[in-house]
Amino acid sequence: MNENHLEIWADQLLEEYEGGRRELGSMKDDLNLELLQDQEDKRQINSMISDMSFSIDWMKKGRRPGNLRGIDRRSAYQRRALLDMDLFPSLDIEPEERTLDQEEKRAIINMLSDLSHRERQCYLLHMANGMSMQEIAVELDIKKPTVQKFIERAKNKIKVKVSCHTNVITRIGDEEPYIVRLSSKKIFF
């Protein structure tokens, strides 16, 4: 299709939609609102008119109606595209592996011991094994929203535990404890 043919086709489609909307308006005016069936027909016709108006507005504007900050209205910085691939950072970043000492292991076990059996299962499968919530749901034979709730509860309990220990130890004035080191490295977050 060439550009001229495309514009004619789009204009014809727009005219057809506007004609259909006018026909629906005249059908609505011909209804007898005292009849129960005609009242139901009026609701259906109003819905159809609304859908057609939305489609017509979309075709006229070229974007979703009512969208105040569409992609075409983004700032100049958001519209720029980088053409030089050397400007992109390398994507083969791998974290440095290290072993946990005994204090860090005890801290993690202490945090995980506050979780219920299911919370611990879901949390470890998701965070340590990298399984999706759907995969966990299939594995444990429970529903996905339930898995999500277990993981959220576990995260909240661990955050409370980390913040509680950090505040208590900081107030005492001890040297940098292992809980603070764990929270700064964001293990399991």
Long-range contacts (C-beta under 8 A, 24 or more apart in sequence): 10-59, 13-59, 14-56, 14-59, 14-60, 17-52, 17-55, 17-56, 17-59, 18-56, 20-52, 21-49, 21-52, 21-53, 21-56, 24-48, 24-49, 24-52, 25-49, 101-178, 103-178, 104-178, 104-181, 104-182, 104-187, 107-178, 107-179, 107-182, 108-182, 108-187, 108-188, 110-161, 111-157, 111-158, 111-161, 111-162, 111-188, 114-157, 114-158, 114-161, 115-153, 115-154, 115-157, 115-158, 116-150, 118-142, 118-150, 119-150, 119-151, 119-153, 119-154, 119-157, 120-154, 121-150, 122-147, 122-150, 122-151, 122-154, 123-150, 123-151, 123-154, 123-155, 123-188, 126-151, 127-151, 127-188, 128-188, 155-189, 158-188, 158-189, 159-189
